[in-house]
Amino acid sequence: TERKLKVAAGLKKLKQFQQRSVKKTAKRRSSDTLSHHIEQEDQASSQQLDEQSFPMSQSSKPKGTLSVTSQSCQDLSQLRDDVQPSHRVLSSTESLRQITLQLNGLMEDTNAALNGEMATLADSPSSVALRGDELLRRNQELATTLEALQQDRDQLEFQLQELKAKLARQQRDFDREREEIDEQSRREQGALKDQLQVHIQTIGILVAEKTELQSALSQSQQTAKQKAVETEELQGRLKALRERNSDLERKLSTASSQSQVQEKSTKDSQREVDRLKSENHKLSKTIEELRQELAELSEKLDRKSKEAEEAQQELTRVRQDLSMAQLYAQQLGGGQASEEALTRMEQLHQEKLHFERRAAEYKDAVEQITAEKQQMASHYQTYVDNVSQQLEVHKTKLAQISEEKENLERKLQELLSQPTLPTSQVSEDPEVKLKLQQYEQEVATLRAACEAQEYLVLIFPHTWRNGGPRCFHQKKKREKKKKNAIVIN
């Protein structure tokens, strides 16, 4: 029984040593595959030891065998003490392999002693010593190799830290350069967008001027043809009158087409007015300018009306002169008028046509300005009505939200006043607080919107009387174009 206890104690210490070596190796190595392999080897070695110790425990020998077994246990403990200082620098697989070899040798010696082979057992201490020296030498070699690997590992870790620091610096430089490039590209894109907008506006102006010049050229060609026809057919007065009627009909058709174009432009101006609603904050800077331009427009309208009246008077005078010239020509001999009378008639006819054309242009300009003024007034009235309706809707919604807020506050006060519930639970109700915050935000937003709309309607109403600044500038451009066309004619 004493032998069995010693063998069991030796096996227990061997298993503890194996478990400690496995734990230390698992801490040193992070690979799951290697740890799994080590566990398999540990299990195999423990099974082998169990199988070898099993027949020993079943046999019963004399006292000499007990002394040999005790000697083997002492040798096993001595080998364990020799191997224990160096197991820190060895891998678990190598340590297990060495211990397994030692145990196999010890078990062979023990079996030899148990079978009566004492001569072989006498030689076993020397073989154990040789194996111990060999193991120590191998352990030293492995320790040297491990130290070299540790130095290489430290050097590689130092290089890795340097590379990480260098990579971080390069990453920072790259991020800074990328931000600078992005900022520069944004600035360049903004400049290019501004240039593109300017080019688009320039192209629009050039296209408008081109259309105007084409219309003026067509009108001048038509007038040249009319004058050529009139010079060839001066003697056919009736035919000339019919041609003038046809010219008036063509002008009427062009006027109708212009009215259609004007309707389209009014629709465009309406869309422009809708878009200009978002630019209300810029209108405060243009109030004085719009007032001055409105006064200039009124003065121009009065001046155009006076010029139209003067042109009408001049037209009546020319007609009277023409009728007198015709009577004079008839008195001189009907179709055989003198050369001076014909020249005078031609001059009067030219003046008549010129004044008729100017009178028609002035009349069209006056009618167009009047129509634009009425249309702008209607647009302004429509905008005021829409703003008033929106203001009423916002006021109604504000009243509803205020009422809901008061109801919630009253309900909160009732909950706070109830004795059954703790005040901390009621005051810290998240749903009630969230609803109150939402309603307060909506009330503040609606109040700000109502104040802004009232401010725009009450303080800046004259900015919308002419359909906004853009419509006014468009109207001013059209007046300049008409003046240029009149000067060309």
Buried (B, 14 or more C-beta within 10 A) or exposed (E): EEBEEBBEEBBEBBBEBBEEBBEBBBEEBEEEEBBEEBEEBBEEBBEBBEEBBEEBEEEEBEEEBEEBBEBBBEBBEEBBEBBEEBBEBBBBBBBBBBBBEBBEBBBBBBBBBBEEEEEBBEEBEEEBEEBBEEBBEBBEEBBEEBEEEEEEEEEEEEEEEEEEEEEEEEEEEEEEEEEEEEEEEEEEEEEEEEEEEEEEEEEEEEEEEEEBEEEBEEBEEEBEEBEEEBEEEEEEEEEBEEBBEEBEEEBEEEBEEBEEEBEEBBEEBBEBBEEBEEEBEEBEEBEEEBEEBBEEBEEBBEEBBEBBEBBBEBBEEBBEBBEEBBEBBEEEEEEEBEEEBBEBBBBBBBBBBBBBBBBBBBBBBBEBBEEBBEBBBEBBEEBEEEBEEEBEEBEEBBEEBBEBBEEBEEEBEEBEEEEEEEEEEBEEEEEBEEBBEEBEEBBEEBBEBBEEBBEBBEEBEEBBBBBBBBBBEBBBEBBEBBBBBEEEE
